[in-house]
Amino acid sequence: MAVEIELKARLDDFAPVKERLSAWGEYCRSYTKSDVYWLPAQAAARQTDAGQLSIPSGVRIRRDRGVDADGAASEVILVTYKTKEIFDGIEVNDESEFTVSDAAPFEALLSHLGLCEAIRKEKQGWAWVIPPVTEALEVNGRQPPILAELSLVAGLGWFLEIEIQASNDQRQTVEESRRRLLAALEKLEIPADRIESRPYTVMLREGGKEPSPK
């Protein structure tokens, strides 16, 4: 099970961010990701007393089509289950993922188990890998790189997503990863107030509106 520590930020203009990512990171691929989220009936996100957003468990079926930097095309169907926590715009996800050859039989199984198709999402864009800037160590090994994705999400607009695949979810690891993600955001000249803490699924249900200023 992977531990993802990530954030996303809204963009008014993707072009300058793409230029900075191309100068800083190693280009990986272009992609189109078509997602279907299956959730238990009556599932909904809720806000805890501590301000932490609790997201219900569900299953995402993703058709990921892309072209790698060397021109090789690929297509895969990914099934993902996450336990997600969000605090101050930073997500910590325990993720399990596997591939299937055909989505239809798996969707039939989910329906049989009582899950319902909740929402669809599509995004397309480009991905880069940003190497560590120092030789600093994570808790259980070398610092992992940052994966950056610049995506146009249908119905919502442009977003930058940056994430670190961590070896564990210990406090020291999460805090160091959070520091690195915020530093990357600053280097890409994106203000911290553009961080979006709501999941895409919640934003799509809300019609893509930005939250009102406090």
Summary of the structure (lengths in Angstrom):
residues: 214
radius of gyration: 17.3
end to end distance: 37.1
largest distance: 49.6
contacts: 606
relative contact order: 0.24
helix: 22%
strand: 49%
